[in-house]
Protein backbone atom coordinates (compact mmCIF):
# COMPACT_ATOMS: atom_id res chain seq x y z
CA UNK A 1 0.00 0.00 0.00
CA UNK A 2 2.79 2.44 0.92
CA UNK A 3 4.67 1.62 -2.30
CA UNK A 4 1.65 2.49 -4.42
CA UNK A 5 1.17 5.78 -2.55
CA UNK A 6 4.82 6.73 -3.03
CA UNK A 7 4.81 5.63 -6.69
CA UNK A 8 1.75 7.82 -7.36
CA UNK A 9 3.47 10.82 -5.77
CA UNK A 10 6.54 10.36 -7.98
CA UNK A 11 4.50 9.70 -11.15
CA UNK A 12 2.25 12.71 -10.47
CA UNK A 13 5.32 14.94 -10.07
CA UNK A 14 6.82 13.57 -13.31
CA UNK A 15 3.58 14.09 -15.24
CA UNK A 16 3.35 17.65 -13.96
CA UNK A 17 6.85 18.24 -15.40
CA UNK A 18 5.84 16.57 -18.70
CA UNK A 19 2.79 18.80 -18.87
CA UNK A 20 5.16 21.76 -18.66
CA UNK A 21 7.47 20.34 -21.36
CA UNK A 22 10.20 18.86 -19.13
CA UNK A 23 11.00 15.21 -19.90
CA UNK A 24 13.95 14.96 -17.48
CA UNK A 25 12.14 13.66 -14.37
CA UNK A 26 10.54 10.86 -16.41
CA UNK A 27 13.83 9.96 -18.08
CA UNK A 28 15.59 9.77 -14.71
CA UNK A 29 13.30 6.85 -13.88
CA UNK A 30 14.35 4.92 -17.01
CA UNK A 31 17.24 2.48 -17.04
CA UNK A 32 19.84 3.22 -19.75
CA UNK A 33 18.69 0.08 -21.62
CA UNK A 34 14.95 0.61 -21.08
CA UNK A 35 12.63 -1.18 -23.51
CA UNK A 36 9.62 0.99 -24.44
CA UNK A 37 6.60 -0.03 -26.52
CA UNK A 38 3.63 1.94 -27.78
CA UNK A 39 1.58 -0.41 -29.99
CA UNK A 40 -0.48 0.58 -32.99
CA UNK A 41 -0.21 2.02 -36.48
CA UNK A 42 -0.10 5.72 -35.64
CA UNK A 43 3.05 7.80 -35.89
CA UNK A 44 3.32 7.33 -32.13
CA UNK A 45 3.85 3.57 -32.46
CA UNK A 46 7.22 2.58 -31.06
CA UNK A 47 9.24 -0.41 -29.98
CA UNK A 48 12.57 1.03 -28.91
CA UNK A 49 15.46 0.26 -26.59
CA UNK A 50 17.48 2.92 -24.84
CA UNK A 51 16.84 6.05 -22.83
CA UNK A 52 17.87 8.25 -25.78
CA UNK A 53 15.13 6.73 -27.98
CA UNK A 54 12.54 7.23 -25.24
CA UNK A 55 13.72 10.83 -24.90
CA UNK A 56 13.09 11.42 -28.62
CA UNK A 57 9.57 10.01 -28.28
CA UNK A 58 8.79 12.02 -25.13
CA UNK A 59 10.22 15.23 -26.59
CA UNK A 60 7.96 14.90 -29.61
CA UNK A 61 4.98 14.18 -27.37
CA UNK A 62 5.46 17.19 -25.07
CA UNK A 63 5.98 19.45 -28.12
CA UNK A 64 2.33 18.78 -29.07
CA UNK A 65 1.07 20.14 -25.76
CA UNK A 66 -0.59 16.90 -24.62
CA UNK A 67 -1.56 17.02 -20.95
CA UNK A 68 -1.48 13.94 -18.72
CA UNK A 69 -3.14 12.96 -15.49
CA UNK A 70 -2.53 9.88 -13.36
CA UNK A 71 -5.68 8.43 -11.83
CA UNK A 72 -4.34 5.25 -10.25
CA UNK A 73 -0.87 3.85 -9.64
CA UNK A 74 -0.25 0.39 -8.24
CA UNK A 75 3.22 -0.82 -7.29
CA UNK A 76 3.97 -4.30 -6.01
CA UNK A 77 6.86 -6.66 -5.61
CA UNK A 78 10.37 -6.44 -4.22
CA UNK A 79 12.65 -3.50 -5.12
CA UNK A 80 14.77 -5.67 -7.42
CA UNK A 81 11.72 -6.61 -9.52
CA UNK A 82 8.76 -4.34 -8.93
CA UNK A 83 5.73 -4.01 -11.17
CA UNK A 84 4.07 -0.62 -11.57
CA UNK A 85 0.75 -0.07 -13.29
CA UNK A 86 -0.52 3.42 -14.08
CA UNK A 87 -4.01 4.28 -15.30
CA UNK A 88 -4.46 7.78 -16.57
CA UNK A 89 -5.78 10.17 -19.18
CA UNK A 90 -4.08 12.31 -21.78
CA UNK A 91 -5.80 15.17 -23.55
CA UNK A 92 -5.25 18.08 -25.88
CA UNK A 93 -7.33 21.25 -25.99
CA UNK A 94 -7.25 24.20 -28.35
CA UNK A 95 -6.33 27.55 -26.79
CA UNK A 96 -10.03 28.40 -26.55
CA UNK A 97 -10.63 25.24 -24.47
CA UNK A 98 -12.11 23.11 -27.27
CA UNK A 99 -11.31 19.47 -26.54
CA UNK A 100 -9.52 17.97 -29.55
CA UNK A 101 -8.19 14.70 -28.13
CA UNK A 102 -8.71 12.61 -25.02
CA UNK A 103 -7.59 9.07 -24.39
CA UNK A 104 -7.40 6.74 -21.42
CA UNK A 105 -4.23 4.73 -21.04
CA UNK A 106 -2.59 2.06 -18.95
CA UNK A 107 1.17 1.80 -18.59
CA UNK A 108 2.57 -1.52 -17.41
CA UNK A 109 6.17 -1.18 -16.19
CA UNK A 110 8.78 -3.47 -14.67
CA UNK A 111 11.45 -1.88 -12.50
CA UNK A 112 14.82 -2.97 -11.16
CA UNK A 113 16.01 -1.13 -8.06
CA UNK A 114 13.88 1.91 -8.84
CA UNK A 115 14.66 2.17 -12.57
CA UNK A 116 12.15 1.22 -15.25
CA UNK A 117 13.62 -1.49 -17.46
CA UNK A 118 10.55 -2.31 -19.52
CA UNK A 119 7.24 -0.62 -20.17
CA UNK A 120 4.34 -0.62 -22.55
CA UNK A 121 1.53 1.88 -23.07
CA UNK A 122 -1.98 0.62 -23.83
CA UNK A 123 -4.57 3.07 -25.16
CA UNK A 124 -7.17 3.42 -27.89
CA UNK A 125 -4.91 3.41 -30.95
CA UNK A 126 -7.68 4.67 -33.24
CA UNK A 127 -7.76 7.89 -31.23
CA UNK A 128 -3.98 8.19 -31.65
CA UNK A 129 -4.41 7.92 -35.43
CA UNK A 130 -7.11 10.62 -35.31
CA UNK A 131 -4.79 12.85 -33.26
CA UNK A 132 -2.10 12.35 -35.94
CA UNK A 133 -4.56 13.62 -38.55
CA UNK A 134 -5.38 16.65 -36.42
CA UNK A 135 -1.70 17.44 -35.88
CA UNK A 136 -0.93 17.10 -39.57
CA UNK A 137 -3.44 19.79 -40.43
CA UNK A 138 -3.66 22.08 -37.44
CA UNK A 139 -0.30 22.69 -35.79
CA UNK A 140 2.37 24.90 -37.34
CA UNK A 141 5.71 23.23 -37.89
CA UNK A 142 8.99 24.77 -36.87
CA UNK A 143 12.60 23.71 -36.89
CA UNK A 144 12.80 23.64 -33.10
CA UNK A 145 9.75 21.40 -32.46
CA UNK A 146 9.30 17.86 -33.75
CA UNK A 147 6.55 17.69 -36.36
CA UNK A 148 3.87 15.03 -36.53
CA UNK A 149 4.89 12.28 -38.92
C-alpha positions in Angstrom: 0.0 0.0 0.0 2.8 2.4 0.9 4.7 1.6 -2.3 1.6 2.5 -4.4 1.2 5.8 -2.6 4.8 6.7 -3.0 4.8 5.6 -6.7 1.8 7.8 -7.4 3.5 10.8 -5.8 6.5 10.4 -8.0 4.5 9.7 -11.1 2.3 12.7 -10.5 5.3 14.9 -10.1 6.8 13.6 -13.3 3.6 14.1 -15.2 3.4 17.6 -14.0 6.8 18.2 -15.4 5.8 16.6 -18.7 2.8 18.8 -18.9 5.2 21.8 -18.7 7.5 20.3 -21.4 10.2 18.9 -19.1 11.0 15.2 -19.9 14.0 15.0 -17.5 12.1 13.7 -14.4 10.5 10.9 -16.4 13.8 10.0 -18.1 15.6 9.8 -14.7 13.3 6.9 -13.9 14.3 4.9 -17.0 17.2 2.5 -17.0 19.8 3.2 -19.8 18.7 0.1 -21.6 15.0 0.6 -21.1 12.6 -1.2 -23.5 9.6 1.0 -24.4 6.6 0.0 -26.5 3.6 1.9 -27.8 1.6 -0.4 -30.0 -0.5 0.6 -33.0 -0.2 2.0 -36.5 -0.1 5.7 -35.6 3.0 7.8 -35.9 3.3 7.3 -32.1 3.8 3.6 -32.5 7.2 2.6 -31.1 9.2 -0.4 -30.0 12.6 1.0 -28.9 15.5 0.3 -26.6 17.5 2.9 -24.8 16.8 6.1 -22.8 17.9 8.2 -25.8 15.1 6.7 -28.0 12.5 7.2 -25.2 13.7 10.8 -24.9 13.1 11.4 -28.6 9.6 10.0 -28.3 8.8 12.0 -25.1 10.2 15.2 -26.6 8.0 14.9 -29.6 5.0 14.2 -27.4 5.5 17.2 -25.1 6.0 19.4 -28.1 2.3 18.8 -29.1 1.1 20.1 -25.8 -0.6 16.9 -24.6 -1.6 17.0 -21.0 -1.5 13.9 -18.7 -3.1 13.0 -15.5 -2.5 9.9 -13.4 -5.7 8.4 -11.8 -4.3 5.3 -10.3 -0.9 3.8 -9.6 -0.3 0.4 -8.2 3.2 -0.8 -7.3 4.0 -4.3 -6.0 6.9 -6.7 -5.6 10.4 -6.4 -4.2 12.7 -3.5 -5.1 14.8 -5.7 -7.4 11.7 -6.6 -9.5 8.8 -4.3 -8.9 5.7 -4.0 -11.2 4.1 -0.6 -11.6 0.7 -0.1 -13.3 -0.5 3.4 -14.1 -4.0 4.3 -15.3 -4.5 7.8 -16.6 -5.8 10.2 -19.2 -4.1 12.3 -21.8 -5.8 15.2 -23.5 -5.3 18.1 -25.9 -7.3 21.2 -26.0 -7.3 24.2 -28.3 -6.3 27.5 -26.8 -10.0 28.4 -26.5 -10.6 25.2 -24.5 -12.1 23.1 -27.3 -11.3 19.5 -26.5 -9.5 18.0 -29.6 -8.2 14.7 -28.1 -8.7 12.6 -25.0 -7.6 9.1 -24.4 -7.4 6.7 -21.4 -4.2 4.7 -21.0 -2.6 2.1 -18.9 1.2 1.8 -18.6 2.6 -1.5 -17.4 6.2 -1.2 -16.2 8.8 -3.5 -14.7 11.5 -1.9 -12.5 14.8 -3.0 -11.2 16.0 -1.1 -8.1 13.9 1.9 -8.8 14.7 2.2 -12.6 12.2 1.2 -15.2 13.6 -1.5 -17.5 10.6 -2.3 -19.5 7.2 -0.6 -20.2 4.3 -0.6 -22.6 1.5 1.9 -23.1 -2.0 0.6 -23.8 -4.6 3.1 -25.2 -7.2 3.4 -27.9 -4.9 3.4 -31.0 -7.7 4.7 -33.2 -7.8 7.9 -31.2 -4.0 8.2 -31.6 -4.4 7.9 -35.4 -7.1 10.6 -35.3 -4.8 12.9 -33.3 -2.1 12.4 -35.9 -4.6 13.6 -38.6 -5.4 16.6 -36.4 -1.7 17.4 -35.9 -0.9 17.1 -39.6 -3.4 19.8 -40.4 -3.7 22.1 -37.4 -0.3 22.7 -35.8 2.4 24.9 -37.3 5.7 23.2 -37.9 9.0 24.8 -36.9 12.6 23.7 -36.9 12.8 23.6 -33.1 9.8 21.4 -32.5 9.3 17.9 -33.7 6.6 17.7 -36.4 3.9 15.0 -36.5 4.9 12.3 -38.9 
